[in-house]
């Protein structure tokens, strides 16, 4: 689709010259009126793909956030104020080569003395807090609801239930329906993956023997002249499998991906959807008592020696603040940033209690931005988290939240955490929800998995194939709105670094008002039959842009 007739504009029109102390001089003009940007018709190179979130739409024709342009033309090595970003997630590999220099250290705590030196209620919380203790796997919320309410409502109909209990009974019925659906889908996916893998293994073995190597290409398979019907069948099946591979992936890579998928679905069946599993027993707290806070520990990397469970949180931290300019794997969006680690998201659904306490910890210990790359569609204590969101707003802290990855309209289905009920009024003006962009500027601009909503999603940012830190000094591509949110948290940290007098609410305004927008028609939810105008998929209708955000923040600061 040709977008040359569409106009991308920002809500401000002129450059501003800053003469304040300690902030960069803004002498650039904002990106606007981009009505001739061509579509990129050739694949991104490996270098471009690894850094696409930082690309500039005008010069690169890639819908990144103009991060490099901002550093080269606005920041230019100038120093700002240090900003603490709280990362509420699965934990972070604080020993990673690209993160060890940006991990927050509590200045009021003496390491290893077994005392609460700063009297904040947490002993030896040097780099944050681990609310999960030695727990790693967990049920999904609707499974926990079934387990809790089954003794009370099993075998009953609505007519058997007292009027005062009917909302709780309805929650139980909805949880059961969700469980049955999810269990069947997960079991079916696991079985399908196993069947495909078994067939690939047989055909791959045959072709490996015929071609004399395991790492063959699709072209080599196409050139093979099968001498038997069986070999022809093997070659045809493997050629079909190449069609499902990503880029230059070979069959061994595809088999590894299938094995990873089988492990994922197996873990879901064994832990997330297992009605007999209790992931919380090692934590030893009362999850229904918010005042029971004496639990967890200071090991923000969790109990796993291989650090496997830290992948998600480590990736999020790297997107925000991977050490810039150290010639290692990734440059984070933000400099002058310290990552406060709050381990509260298990492999499964988080507990409302952990999230509420983690938000309050971040606020009380100096974070100015909090990233929340998680979510669920059932919640037993949503009011605890919403009260914490209000607490953050009252204390001038911005929360940047992932929209979710089911490709649905959040104006029609509630997700937690959130700052509003369906399309009602927001409870706080410092909570920003982020959808995910694809690196293809055009009809596929919105990630096929990204949730959206004119009322419940505020902005969009890069979230497909994002290169960042993973445990044990490694780097990987991951994708999801979980990757889009920290990209925006990094931009927010930059604004708070160079314009510290702007409030959290003003920073949210900057992020929403300064972005780029297109009136182009885009595919929604990965369904080619479902299309709409990009401007209608979020409250701002825009893509976050660091270059423009700095110019807009400069204007607002005056």
NORFENDA-V776342 format. One record per residue. N is the residue number from 1. RES is the residue in one letter. PSI is psi in degrees with one decimal (none if undefined). NEAR is the number of other C-alpha atoms within 12 Angstrom. D_CENTER is the distance of its C-alpha to the mean C-alpha in whole Angstrom. Layout:
n	res	psi	near	d_center
N	RES	PSI	NEAR	D_CENTER
N	RES	PSI	NEAR	D_CENTER
This chain:
n	res	psi	near	d_center
1	X	135.4	19	29
2	X	119.9	18	30
3	X	10.3	24	28
4	X	-20.1	19	31
5	X	-5.8	17	33
6	X	150.7	23	29
7	X	129.7	22	29
8	X	126.5	31	26
9	X	155.2	26	27
10	X	167.4	33	26
11	X	7.6	27	27
12	X	158.1	25	29
13	X	-10.5	18	32
14	X	160.1	19	33
15	X	156.3	23	33
16	X	139.5	26	33
17	X	121.2	22	35
18	X	135.6	25	34
19	X	15.6	15	37
20	X	174.4	18	35
21	X	133.9	15	35
22	X	6.6	18	32
23	X	155.3	30	30
24	X	144.2	33	30
25	X	121.1	28	32
26	X	109.9	32	31
27	X	9.4	23	33
28	X	162.1	26	31
29	X	146.2	26	31
30	X	155.9	37	28
31	X	121.3	38	26
32	X	166.5	27	28
33	X	45.1	23	30
34	X	79.1	26	28
35	X	8.4	23	30
36	X	15.3	19	31
37	X	122.8	27	28
38	X	161.6	25	29
39	X	143.6	28	26
40	X	119.1	24	26
41	X	-5.1	15	28
42	X	150.4	13	27
43	X	152.8	17	24
44	X	142.6	21	22
45	X	167.8	15	24
46	X	-41.2	15	22
47	X	-43.7	16	22
48	X	-41.6	23	21
49	X	-40.4	31	18
50	X	-20.6	29	17
51	X	20.8	36	17
52	X	-26.9	41	16
53	X	-21.6	53	14
54	X	-2.8	45	17
55	X	164.9	33	19
56	X	131.3	35	22
57	X	-36.8	40	22
58	X	-52.2	26	26
59	X	-27.9	21	27
60	X	-11.5	30	24
61	X	34.4	31	24
62	X	129.5	34	20
63	X	56.6	47	18
64	X	-164.9	46	16
65	X	16.9	46	16
66	X	39.2	40	20
67	X	-48.6	40	19
68	X	-39.4	31	22
69	X	-40.1	30	24
70	X	-43.9	37	23
71	X	-39.8	32	24
72	X	-33.8	19	27
73	X	-17.9	24	28
74	X	-54.3	34	27
75	X	-51.7	31	26
76	X	44.8	19	29
77	X	-0.8	20	29
78	X	148.2	22	29
79	X	143.1	23	28
80	X	-169.1	24	26
81	X	142.4	25	26
82	X	133.4	28	23
83	X	131.6	39	20
84	X	128.1	43	19
85	X	118.7	52	15
86	X	124.9	52	14
87	X	101.7	56	11
88	X	109.6	53	11
89	X	-153.2	51	10
90	X	-0.6	49	12
91	X	165.3	49	14
92	X	139.4	49	14
93	X	92.1	47	17
94	X	-6.5	41	19
95	X	2.0	24	21
96	X	140.5	32	20
97	X	-24.4	27	22
98	X	6.7	37	19
99	X	-20.2	44	18
100	X	-21.9	28	21
101	X	-2.1	23	22
102	X	15.3	34	20
103	X	131.5	38	19
104	X	138.2	37	21
105	X	126.5	28	24
106	X	113.3	33	26
107	X	-15.8	16	29
108	X	3.9	21	31
109	X	139.0	26	30
110	X	121.3	20	33
111	X	129.0	20	31
112	X	10.8	14	33
113	X	0.5	12	35
114	X	20.6	16	34
115	X	154.7	19	34
116	X	80.0	20	32
117	X	-35.5	20	34
118	X	5.0	20	32
119	X	38.6	16	33
120	X	5.8	25	29
121	X	0.8	25	29
122	X	126.5	33	27
123	X	127.2	29	30
124	X	39.4	30	29
125	X	77.0	39	25
126	X	-43.6	35	25
127	X	6.9	42	21
128	X	-146.8	50	20
129	X	149.0	47	20
130	X	98.8	44	20
131	X	-11.2	48	20
132	X	-8.1	48	20
133	X	-128.2	34	23
134	X	13.1	30	24
135	X	143.7	36	22
136	X	-51.0	36	19
137	X	155.5	36	19
138	X	155.2	37	19
139	X	160.1	36	20
140	X	157.9	41	18
141	X	-39.7	39	19
142	X	-26.0	38	22
143	X	-41.9	41	23
144	X	-36.0	36	24
145	X	-43.8	34	25
146	X	-47.6	34	28
147	X	-37.3	25	29
148	X	-37.5	25	30
149	X	-11.0	25	31
150	X	-44.9	22	33
151	X	-27.1	13	36
152	X	-33.2	20	37
153	X	-4.0	27	36
154	X	130.7	18	37
155	X	-0.6	15	39
156	X	152.2	19	40
157	X	172.5	16	40
158	X	-35.0	20	39
159	X	-23.1	13	43
160	X	-9.3	15	43
161	X	136.9	18	40
162	X	149.8	16	41
163	X	-35.4	12	40
164	X	-18.3	11	38
165	X	1.6	19	36
166	X	-33.4	19	35
167	X	-38.2	15	32
168	X	-40.2	23	31
169	X	-40.7	30	33
170	X	-37.5	24	31
171	X	-41.4	28	28
172	X	-44.2	35	29
173	X	-43.0	26	30
174	X	-39.1	22	27
175	X	-41.3	31	25
176	X	-43.8	30	28
177	X	-41.1	18	27
178	X	-40.4	24	23
179	X	-47.4	31	24
180	X	-41.3	20	27
181	X	-49.3	16	25
182	X	-39.1	23	22
183	X	-46.5	29	24
184	X	-41.1	18	26
185	X	-44.5	18	23
186	X	-44.8	28	22
187	X	-42.0	26	26
188	X	-40.9	18	26
189	X	-42.0	23	23
190	X	-46.4	26	24
191	X	-41.9	22	28
192	X	-44.8	19	27
193	X	-41.7	27	25
194	X	-39.5	25	28
195	X	-44.6	18	31
196	X	-44.8	27	29
197	X	-42.7	29	29
198	X	-42.2	18	33
199	X	-39.5	22	34
200	X	-43.5	34	32
201	X	-41.7	26	33
202	X	-48.8	23	37
203	X	-38.1	31	37
204	X	-40.0	38	35
205	X	-42.8	24	38
206	X	-43.7	26	41
207	X	-33.8	35	39
208	X	-41.8	26	39
209	X	-38.8	16	42
210	X	-37.9	24	44
211	X	-12.2	24	42
212	X	15.0	15	42
213	X	156.0	18	39
214	X	-30.6	23	35
215	X	54.2	22	33
216	X	161.7	29	35
217	X	168.1	29	33
218	X	-33.6	28	34
219	X	-38.5	17	36
220	X	-35.8	22	38
221	X	-39.5	35	38
222	X	-30.6	21	39
223	X	-9.1	16	42
224	X	136.2	25	43
225	X	93.2	18	46
226	X	135.4	19	46
227	X	-12.9	12	49
228	X	157.5	13	49
229	X	-35.8	11	47
230	X	-44.0	15	45
231	X	-35.5	25	44
232	X	-39.4	22	43
233	X	-42.8	24	41
234	X	-45.6	31	39
235	X	-40.7	37	39
236	X	-41.1	25	38
237	X	-44.3	28	35
238	X	-36.9	39	33
239	X	-39.9	28	34
240	X	-39.4	20	32
241	X	-34.3	30	29
242	X	-29.8	29	29
243	X	-21.7	19	28
244	X	-7.1	21	25
245	X	156.0	22	24
246	X	122.8	14	21
247	X	-122.6	18	23
248	X	23.2	20	26
249	X	141.2	20	25
250	X	175.1	29	28
251	X	-40.4	37	29
252	X	-36.4	27	28
253	X	-43.5	25	24
254	X	-40.2	29	24
255	X	-37.5	31	26
256	X	-39.9	20	23
257	X	-39.7	22	21
258	X	-42.1	30	23
259	X	-38.9	25	23
260	X	-40.1	18	20
261	X	-41.6	24	19
262	X	-41.7	28	22
263	X	-40.4	22	21
264	X	-48.9	23	18
265	X	-34.1	29	20
266	X	-43.7	24	23
267	X	-37.2	26	21
268	X	-43.2	32	20
269	X	-37.3	32	23
270	X	-28.6	26	24
271	X	-60.9	31	22
272	X	-38.9	33	20
273	X	10.9	40	22
274	X	111.9	29	25
275	X	-15.8	27	28
276	X	-7.6	17	29
277	X	135.6	22	27
278	X	98.2	25	26
279	X	-12.4	34	23
280	X	-7.3	30	24
281	X	-29.1	19	28
282	X	-13.8	20	27
283	X	-34.4	26	26
284	X	50.6	20	29
285	X	171.9	23	28
286	X	107.2	19	28
287	X	-12.8	30	25
288	X	11.7	19	27
289	X	104.4	19	28
290	X	-19.3	26	26
291	X	-10.3	16	29
292	X	88.5	18	29
293	X	-2.3	28	27
294	X	68.9	24	29
295	X	169.2	31	27
296	X	-171.9	34	24
297	X	-178.0	32	25
298	X	6.7	35	24
299	X	86.9	35	23
300	X	-5.8	43	19
301	X	-0.3	42	19
302	X	-176.3	38	20
303	X	-7.1	27	23
304	X	118.8	22	22
305	X	-32.6	14	24
306	X	-1.3	15	22
307	X	20.4	28	19
308	X	-40.2	25	17
309	X	-4.5	34	15
310	X	-0.1	41	14
311	X	-49.5	37	12
312	X	-50.9	41	8
313	X	-36.2	47	9
314	X	-38.9	53	11
315	X	-44.8	50	9
316	X	-46.7	57	7
317	X	-38.9	58	10
318	X	-36.6	55	12
319	X	-43.1	55	10
320	X	-50.3	55	11
321	X	21.5	46	15
322	X	134.4	44	16
323	X	122.1	32	19
324	X	141.0	28	21
325	X	18.0	18	24
326	X	9.6	15	25
327	X	29.7	11	25
328	X	-169.0	20	22
329	X	-35.6	29	19
330	X	144.7	40	17
331	X	117.7	35	17
332	X	164.0	47	15
333	X	-38.9	48	15
334	X	137.4	47	17
335	X	175.3	42	20
336	X	31.5	35	22
337	X	140.3	44	19
338	X	136.9	41	19
339	X	116.9	54	16
340	X	122.3	50	17
341	X	124.3	50	15
342	X	101.6	54	15
343	X	107.6	50	15
344	X	2.0	52	15
345	X	106.0	44	12
346	X	-177.4	41	14
347	X	90.3	36	14
348	X	-165.2	37	15
349	X	140.1	39	15
350	X	158.3	46	15
351	X	138.3	45	18
352	X	-37.1	36	18
353	X	-47.1	36	21
354	X	-42.9	44	18
355	X	-43.4	47	16
356	X	-44.6	37	19
357	X	-36.1	41	20
358	X	-41.2	44	17
359	X	-45.8	49	17
360	X	-38.1	39	21
361	X	-48.1	40	21
362	X	-44.1	43	19
363	X	-48.4	35	21
364	X	-20.6	29	24
365	X	19.8	38	23
366	X	0.3	31	23
367	X	139.5	40	19
368	X	-15.1	48	19
369	X	140.1	53	15
370	X	131.3	54	13
371	X	129.9	52	9
372	X	85.7	53	8
373	X	67.6	49	4
374	X	172.5	42	7
375	X	162.7	40	10
376	X	165.5	31	13
377	X	1.7	30	16
378	X	144.5	31	19
379	X	132.5	32	19
380	X	-23.7	32	23
381	X	58.3	25	23
382	X	-26.4	32	20
383	X	-30.7	23	23
384	X	-43.3	31	22
385	X	-40.0	34	19
386	X	-36.3	31	20
387	X	-36.1	27	23
388	X	-36.6	39	20
389	X	-42.3	43	18
390	X	-39.6	29	22
391	X	-42.2	29	23
392	X	-43.5	40	20
393	X	-42.1	32	22
394	X	-22.4	23	25
395	X	21.7	27	24
396	X	44.4	32	23
397	X	131.1	46	19
398	X	132.2	50	16
399	X	126.3	51	13
400	X	120.2	54	10
401	X	140.6	45	8
402	X	137.7	50	5
403	X	-27.8	55	8
404	X	162.5	44	8
405	X	31.4	35	9
406	X	2.3	27	13
407	X	33.2	28	14
408	X	165.9	30	16
409	X	111.5	30	17
410	X	-10.3	39	16
411	X	-13.9	26	20
412	X	-16.2	20	21
413	X	125.5	25	19
414	X	142.6	30	18
415	X	151.4	33	14
416	X	136.7	39	14
417	X	158.4	46	13
418	X	169.1	50	15
419	X	18.7	38	18
420	X	156.4	31	20
421	X	117.6	22	22
422	X	-116.3	22	21
423	X	22.1	21	23
424	X	-174.1	16	25
425	X	150.8	13	25
426	X	144.4	23	22
427	X	-14.4	26	23
428	X	150.5	28	21
429	X	21.5	32	21
430	X	28.8	38	18
431	X	119.3	47	15
432	X	122.6	53	13
433	X	134.4	54	11
434	X	128.8	56	9
435	X	170.4	58	9
436	X	139.8	54	9
437	X	151.1	52	12
438	X	162.1	38	14
439	X	-1.1	41	16
440	X	113.6	35	19
441	X	107.3	41	21
442	X	-147.8	32	23
443	X	-24.2	32	22
444	X	26.8	32	19
445	X	-39.9	46	17
446	X	131.5	50	15
447	X	137.3	43	13
448	X	-16.7	34	15
449	X	-11.7	30	12
450	X	134.1	45	10
451	X	163.0	44	12
452	X	176.6	48	14
453	X	124.3	38	17
454	X	-28.4	31	20
455	X	-38.9	34	20
456	X	-14.8	43	16
457	X	133.1	47	14
458	X	-42.3	46	15
459	X	172.8	52	14
460	X	153.3	59	12
461	X	164.3	57	11
462	X	130.4	52	10
463	X	3.9	51	8
464	X	129.1	39	10
465	X	67.4	33	12
466	X	124.3	44	10
467	X	124.6	39	13
468	X	-178.7	45	12
469	X	140.7	42	14
470	X	163.6	38	14
471	X	157.2	35	17
472	X	44.4	26	20
473	X	34.5	28	20
474	X	172.4	26	19
475	X	142.4	30	16
476	X	162.4	25	14
477	X	126.9	28	12
478	X	162.6	28	9
479	X	158.3	37	7
480	X	167.3	41	5
481	X	-17.8	47	4
482	X	-25.5	50	0
483	X	-27.7	52	4
484	X	-40.3	54	6
485	X	-49.1	53	5
486	X	-26.4	58	7
487	X	-42.3	59	9
488	X	-35.9	60	10
489	X	-35.7	57	11
490	X	-41.6	53	13
491	X	-43.0	54	15
492	X	-41.1	54	15
493	X	-37.8	48	17
494	X	-40.6	50	19
495	X	-42.9	51	20
496	X	-24.6	43	21
497	X	-47.0	36	22
498	X	-15.0	39	25
499	X	64.0	38	26
500	X	-15.5	29	26
501	X	-13.6	24	28
502	X	137.4	30	26
503	X	167.3	29	24
504	X	-38.5	37	21
505	X	-38.2	32	22
506	X	-36.4	33	23
507	X	-41.5	45	20
508	X	-42.7	42	18
509	X	-44.4	30	21
510	X	-48.2	44	21
511	X	-39.1	52	17
512	X	-34.8	41	18
513	X	-20.8	33	22
514	X	-5.4	40	22
515	X	177.6	45	19
516	X	149.0	42	21
517	X	153.5	40	22
518	X	142.5	39	23
519	X	9.5	26	26
520	X	152.9	30	25
521	X	130.7	27	25
522	X	156.5	32	21
523	X	137.4	31	21
524	X	131.4	34	19
525	X	20.8	31	17
526	X	7.5	25	18
527	X	109.7	20	22
528	X	-23.5	15	24
529	X	-9.8	12	26
530	X	103.0	18	24
531	X	161.7	22	24
532	X	174.1	28	24
533	X	131.3	27	24
534	X	-36.3	37	20
535	X	-16.2	33	22
536	X	2.9	29	22
537	X	-5.5	45	18
538	X	167.5	36	17
539	X	-40.7	31	19
540	X	-26.9	36	19
541	X	25.2	39	19
542	X	162.4	44	18
543	X	129.2	53	16
544	X	139.8	54	15
545	X	116.1	50	18
546	X	-42.9	48	18
547	X	-51.6	46	22
548	X	-35.7	46	23
549	X	-39.4	49	21
550	X	-39.6	51	23
551	X	-42.5	44	26
552	X	-40.0	41	26
553	X	-37.5	47	25
554	X	-44.4	39	28
555	X	-44.1	31	30
556	X	-33.8	27	29
557	X	-16.4	26	30
558	X	none	15	33
